[in-house]
Amino acid sequence: MRKIYLSLQDSAADNLLEISVADTFLSRLKGLLGTAELAENQGLLLCNCNSVHMIGMRYALDIVYLDKNGVILKIIENLKPWQTSYCWSAKDTLEVKSGTIQRLHWKVGDQLRQNK
């Protein structure tokens, strides 16, 4: 999977996240299943995906639903294994380590940007 780096628009460099991009059907289907828990600065971007399931997962995640411009539409903190979530209006979904949203103070309406 290719990697990108995301942060909030106009945020400090120490808030940079290393994100794996799942942009195929199979990579979205597998997601983080069978992986070790994410580090604080890691995540997975599910492209063209507006829902997630935690079936078979062994750890909780924070879920961030994004519109086509990277604006946060909805946040689900600490989604536990075997739970599901959706946001019909989202274009993409970002999965990050549980606690990341609180640590970085992200909120609905914030905009994420890709860093080089």
Contacts in CASP RR format, 6 or more apart in sequence:
PFRMAT RR
TARGET T0000
AUTHOR 0000-0000-0000
METHOD contacts of the structure
MODEL  1
MRKIYLSLQDSAADNLLEISVADTFLSRLKGLLGTAELAENQGLLLCNCN
SVHMIGMRYALDIVYLDKNGVILKIIENLKPWQTSYCWSAKDTLEVKSGT
IQRLHWKVGDQLRQNK
1 20 0 8 1.000
1 21 0 8 1.000
1 22 0 8 1.000
1 27 0 8 1.000
2 20 0 8 1.000
2 21 0 8 1.000
3 18 0 8 1.000
3 19 0 8 1.000
3 20 0 8 1.000
3 21 0 8 1.000
4 19 0 8 1.000
4 21 0 8 1.000
4 45 0 8 1.000
4 114 0 8 1.000
5 16 0 8 1.000
5 17 0 8 1.000
5 18 0 8 1.000
5 19 0 8 1.000
5 114 0 8 1.000
5 115 0 8 1.000
5 116 0 8 1.000
6 16 0 8 1.000
6 17 0 8 1.000
6 19 0 8 1.000
6 45 0 8 1.000
6 94 0 8 1.000
6 112 0 8 1.000
6 113 0 8 1.000
6 114 0 8 1.000
6 115 0 8 1.000
7 13 0 8 1.000
7 15 0 8 1.000
7 16 0 8 1.000
7 17 0 8 1.000
7 112 0 8 1.000
7 113 0 8 1.000
7 115 0 8 1.000
8 15 0 8 1.000
8 104 0 8 1.000
8 106 0 8 1.000
8 110 0 8 1.000
8 111 0 8 1.000
8 112 0 8 1.000
8 113 0 8 1.000
9 110 0 8 1.000
9 111 0 8 1.000
9 112 0 8 1.000
9 113 0 8 1.000
11 104 0 8 1.000
15 104 0 8 1.000
16 41 0 8 1.000
16 115 0 8 1.000
17 41 0 8 1.000
17 42 0 8 1.000
17 43 0 8 1.000
17 96 0 8 1.000
17 100 0 8 1.000
18 41 0 8 1.000
18 42 0 8 1.000
18 43 0 8 1.000
19 42 0 8 1.000
19 43 0 8 1.000
19 44 0 8 1.000
19 45 0 8 1.000
19 94 0 8 1.000
20 42 0 8 1.000
20 43 0 8 1.000
20 44 0 8 1.000
20 45 0 8 1.000
21 44 0 8 1.000
21 45 0 8 1.000
21 47 0 8 1.000
22 28 0 8 1.000
22 30 0 8 1.000
22 31 0 8 1.000
22 44 0 8 1.000
22 45 0 8 1.000
22 46 0 8 1.000
22 47 0 8 1.000
22 49 0 8 1.000
23 47 0 8 1.000
23 48 0 8 1.000
28 46 0 8 1.000
28 47 0 8 1.000
28 48 0 8 1.000
28 49 0 8 1.000
31 44 0 8 1.000
31 46 0 8 1.000
31 95 0 8 1.000
32 38 0 8 1.000
32 44 0 8 1.000
32 57 0 8 1.000
32 61 0 8 1.000
32 95 0 8 1.000
33 56 0 8 1.000
33 57 0 8 1.000
34 56 0 8 1.000
34 58 0 8 1.000
37 58 0 8 1.000
37 59 0 8 1.000
37 97 0 8 1.000
38 44 0 8 1.000
38 61 0 8 1.000
38 95 0 8 1.000
38 96 0 8 1.000
38 97 0 8 1.000
39 97 0 8 1.000
40 97 0 8 1.000
40 100 0 8 1.000
40 103 0 8 1.000
42 96 0 8 1.000
42 97 0 8 1.000
43 94 0 8 1.000
43 95 0 8 1.000
43 96 0 8 1.000
43 97 0 8 1.000
44 94 0 8 1.000
44 95 0 8 1.000
45 92 0 8 1.000
45 93 0 8 1.000
45 94 0 8 1.000
45 95 0 8 1.000
46 52 0 8 1.000
46 92 0 8 1.000
46 93 0 8 1.000
46 94 0 8 1.000
46 95 0 8 1.000
47 92 0 8 1.000
48 91 0 8 1.000
48 92 0 8 1.000
49 90 0 8 1.000
49 92 0 8 1.000
49 93 0 8 1.000
50 65 0 8 1.000
50 86 0 8 1.000
50 87 0 8 1.000
50 88 0 8 1.000
50 89 0 8 1.000
50 90 0 8 1.000
50 91 0 8 1.000
50 93 0 8 1.000
51 84 0 8 1.000
51 85 0 8 1.000
51 86 0 8 1.000
51 87 0 8 1.000
51 93 0 8 1.000
52 63 0 8 1.000
52 79 0 8 1.000
52 84 0 8 1.000
52 85 0 8 1.000
52 86 0 8 1.000
52 93 0 8 1.000
52 95 0 8 1.000
53 83 0 8 1.000
53 84 0 8 1.000
54 60 0 8 1.000
54 61 0 8 1.000
54 79 0 8 1.000
54 80 0 8 1.000
54 81 0 8 1.000
54 82 0 8 1.000
54 83 0 8 1.000
54 84 0 8 1.000
55 81 0 8 1.000
55 82 0 8 1.000
56 81 0 8 1.000
56 82 0 8 1.000
57 81 0 8 1.000
57 82 0 8 1.000
58 81 0 8 1.000
59 81 0 8 1.000
59 98 0 8 1.000
60 78 0 8 1.000
60 79 0 8 1.000
60 80 0 8 1.000
60 81 0 8 1.000
60 98 0 8 1.000
61 78 0 8 1.000
61 79 0 8 1.000
61 95 0 8 1.000
61 96 0 8 1.000
61 97 0 8 1.000
61 98 0 8 1.000
62 75 0 8 1.000
62 76 0 8 1.000
62 77 0 8 1.000
62 78 0 8 1.000
62 79 0 8 1.000
62 95 0 8 1.000
62 96 0 8 1.000
62 97 0 8 1.000
62 98 0 8 1.000
62 99 0 8 1.000
62 100 0 8 1.000
62 101 0 8 1.000
63 75 0 8 1.000
63 76 0 8 1.000
63 79 0 8 1.000
63 85 0 8 1.000
63 93 0 8 1.000
63 94 0 8 1.000
63 95 0 8 1.000
64 72 0 8 1.000
64 74 0 8 1.000
64 75 0 8 1.000
64 93 0 8 1.000
64 94 0 8 1.000
64 95 0 8 1.000
64 96 0 8 1.000
64 101 0 8 1.000
64 106 0 8 1.000
64 112 0 8 1.000
65 72 0 8 1.000
65 73 0 8 1.000
65 74 0 8 1.000
65 75 0 8 1.000
65 87 0 8 1.000
65 89 0 8 1.000
65 90 0 8 1.000
65 92 0 8 1.000
65 93 0 8 1.000
65 94 0 8 1.000
66 72 0 8 1.000
66 73 0 8 1.000
66 90 0 8 1.000
66 91 0 8 1.000
66 92 0 8 1.000
66 93 0 8 1.000
66 94 0 8 1.000
66 112 0 8 1.000
67 73 0 8 1.000
67 89 0 8 1.000
67 90 0 8 1.000
67 91 0 8 1.000
68 91 0 8 1.000
69 111 0 8 1.000
70 92 0 8 1.000
70 111 0 8 1.000
70 112 0 8 1.000
70 113 0 8 1.000
71 109 0 8 1.000
71 110 0 8 1.000
71 111 0 8 1.000
71 112 0 8 1.000
72 106 0 8 1.000
72 107 0 8 1.000
72 108 0 8 1.000
72 109 0 8 1.000
72 110 0 8 1.000
72 111 0 8 1.000
72 112 0 8 1.000
73 87 0 8 1.000
73 89 0 8 1.000
73 90 0 8 1.000
73 108 0 8 1.000
73 109 0 8 1.000
74 87 0 8 1.000
74 90 0 8 1.000
74 108 0 8 1.000
75 101 0 8 1.000
75 106 0 8 1.000
75 107 0 8 1.000
75 108 0 8 1.000
76 85 0 8 1.000
77 98 0 8 1.000
77 99 0 8 1.000
77 101 0 8 1.000
77 102 0 8 1.000
78 98 0 8 1.000
78 99 0 8 1.000
79 85 0 8 1.000
79 98 0 8 1.000
87 93 0 8 1.000
94 112 0 8 1.000
100 106 0 8 1.000
END
